[in-house]
Amino acid sequence: MKTLHYKNTSIAFTDTGKGTAIVLLHGFLENQSMWSALVPVLSQKYRVITIDLLGHGQTEPMGYLQTMEDNADAVHEVLSSLRLRKAVFIGHSMGGYVALAYAELYPESVKGLVLLNSTAKEDSPERKTNRDRAIKAVKKDYETFIRLSIANLFSEDNRNRLNDRIEKVKIEALQTPLQGIVASLEGMKIRKDREILLHTTTFPKVVILGKKDPVLNYEETVTQIQGTTVELVTFPDGHMSHIENESDLTTELLSFLKKI
């Protein structure tokens, strides 16, 4: 793990392999360890950068509101320090929101985009209300909030089958500081709608979704890529495709990267 100092904050990242740069961005309550099975595979052919986003993993929080743009700027700082001008971005959930913000701020730097269990749409009014509820809940009972939040990311069919893996995800999530959680919830709540980027950008794009995702409504999410050249990959399970559909996801990502 390497670190970079940016705006009085320490940003943690890894840099493995050689070739076209692939930037892996984790989701809310996750950290770069979520990619541990994927990095050894991708780094055989590509240069793989994983980054702990603001207030997650070994990266410190930056204030009490961390916007997707703040995260994108932190990612840009890391890539600039590595002298990388272009990269393919793979973002899981919140990491997808950050990747979209990056694509808007630094369009010339994006070679391809994978939205993994993520959406370009902004939060609905109901979702914004749920973010506020989540902030109250995590302040009231941090551990219970995290344990319930993680379990609810998996499809019901997989919660018993993958119990050991889910427990490991919970342990990683419990390392996320309260300030990082609240600041990220606030940032996701106010993020911009970036659906237009799926229609107007020319770099290759793929959206990977779970049919039984408890967080993202599959049918609603699919509507945003109608009339675009965005490729759609559908898995039969939940929000955690990197665990629930691990080998199939690896196959799909390698297939996408070959085209770039």
N, C-alpha and C positions, 0 to 999 in steps of 0.2 A: 504494500500500500504506500502510495506517495501522497504528499500534501502540498498544497499551494495556498499562500496567504492572499486573500482578496477582500478588500473593504473590512479589515479587522476580523475576518472570519477565516478559519482554516478549512479548506476544501480537500476532501480525501478522494483519491482516484487510483485506478490501476491502468497499466499500459502493457499489453501482451501481444506478441506476434508481429508479423510484418505483412505489408500489402495495403490494399484499400482499407481505409479507416472505418470501423464500425463502432458507433457510440451507443452503449446500452444504458438506458435510463429507467430506474426502478419506479415503483409506484408508492403511494401513501402507506406509511407504516412499514415499508420495506427498506432495504439498503442493497448495496452492490452484491451482497452474498446471494441474492436471489438468482443470479446468473451463473452460479458456480458450476452447474452441469453443462452450460452452453459455451462458456469461455474456452475450455480446452478443445472443443470441436471447432469453433469458429477460428480460433487463433492458429490453426494449422495452415489456413490459407489467407487470413486477414489480420490486420492490426486491430485489436479489440481494446477499447477504452471503456471502463466502467467508472461511474461517478456516483458518490454519495451526494444526493441532492440536499439542499439547505435544511438543517435541523434533523437530518436522518443519518443513521450509521455513525461514521466518525467525522462527519461534517457538522460544524457547529450551527446553531440557529443564527439567523440574521434579523434581529428585531422581533416584533410581535405580529407582523404581517409579511409573509413571504409570497410575493406574486409569482405567477408563472414566468413573467418577464425577468424578475430577479433571478430565478433559477436558470433561465436561458442565458443571462449575462454571465452567471458563474460558470456554466458549461463552456461558454465562449472563451472565458478567461483560461480555462484548463486547456482547451484545444489550441489557443493562441500560444500558450507556453510550450506546447508540443510542436509548434509550427505546422499545424495541420490546417490546410485551407479548405478542404472538402471532406465530407464524411457521410456515411449512411447512418440514419438515426432509427433506433428501435426503442420505442417507449411503451412501458407497461402502465396502463391506467393513468395515474397522475404524470408519470413519465412521458406519456403521449401528449398530455396537455403542454408539458414543457417543450417537447420536440416541435409541436405546432407553433408555440411562441417563438422558438428559435428560427423556424422556417420563415416566420413573418419578419423577424428582426434581421436575420442574416440569410436571405434567400440564396445568395450566390454560394453559400457554404454547404448547401444540402445536396447530396448526390442521390439520395433515396430516403424513403420514409416508411416505417412500419408502425402502425397503430395497433398495439396488442391489448385487447380487452379495454379499448379506450374509445373516445369520441371527440369529434371536432366541435360539437354543439356546446353551448354554455349551459350552466345549471338552470333547470326549470325553477319557477317560484317554489314549488314543493321541495325540490332538492335543496334550495337555499335555506329553507326553513329547517330541513333535516340537518344541514351543516351546523346551524345555530344550536340545535338540540344536541348534536354530537359534542360541540364545544362545552356545553353545560355538563354533559354526561362524563366526559373525560376529566374535567376539573373536579367532579364530585367523587368518582371512583375510577381512577386511572387503569388499574389492572383489569377490572371487570370489563370496562369499555374495550380494551385491546383484545382480550380473549374472545369476546362476543363478535367484535368487528372482523377478526381473522376467520373465525369459523363460518361466518355468514358470507364469505367470499367464494366458498366452494359450493358446487351443486349438492343438493341434499343427498343424492345417490352416493357421493364420494366422501361424505363426512366420516363415516365409519371406516371405509376401505383405506382412506389415506390419513387415518388418525395420527400415526407417528410423524408423518411429514407436516401435518397441520400443527402439531405441538412444537416442532422445530421453528416453523414460521412465527408462532406466538412468542417463542423465546427471543428471536431476533427483533420482533416488533416491540417487545418490552424494554429494549435498549433505547428506544426513541424517546427523547426528552419531551416533557409536557409542553414546553415552549415551542418546540419544533412541530408538534402535533397541532396545537392551536393556530400557530402562524400559517401552517399549510392549509388547514381547513378554511381559514379566512381568505387565503389566496385563491383556493379553488372556487370558493363561493363567488368571487368577483371576476373570475376570468372571462375573457372575451369569447364570443362565438367566432370560431375560425373555420366554419364549414366552407366558406368561399375559397379557402386555400386548396381544398380537395378538387375544386372545379378549375382553378386558374393556374396552379403550378404545373410545370412540365416534367419535373423529375418523377421517376417511378414510385408508385405508392401502393401499399397493400394494407387492408384492414382485416385483422384476425379477431374473430368473435366467438364466444361460447353461446350455444343455443339456449342453455339454461342458466345464463349469467344472472345471479340474484341482484346485481348492482346496476347493470346496463340492460335495458329492455332491448332484446335482439331486433325485433321488428322495427322499432323506432330508430335504432342506430343505423340499420341498413338503409333507411330512406335517404340519408345524407350523401350516399355515393351514387344514387340514381342519376344517370345522365353524365357520369364521369368515366374516366379510364382507370379508376382505382380498382385494383383486384380485390376480391372478397374471398377470404378463407373462413369456413365455418367449422367449428368443433362441436361435439354433442354435449359438452359439459359447462362448467361455470366460469368464474372470473379469473381463475388461476391456471391458465392454459399451460404455463411453463412447468406446472406440476401435474395437473390433471391430464394433460395431453403431451407430455414431455417429448417423446420420440417423434410424434407426428409434427409437433411444432418445429423441432430441429430440422426435419426434412423440408418443411415448407419454407423456412428461413433460408436454408442453403439453396433451394430452388430459386427463390426471389433474388438472392445475392448474385447468382450466376448470370442473371439477366442484366446486371448493372455494369 
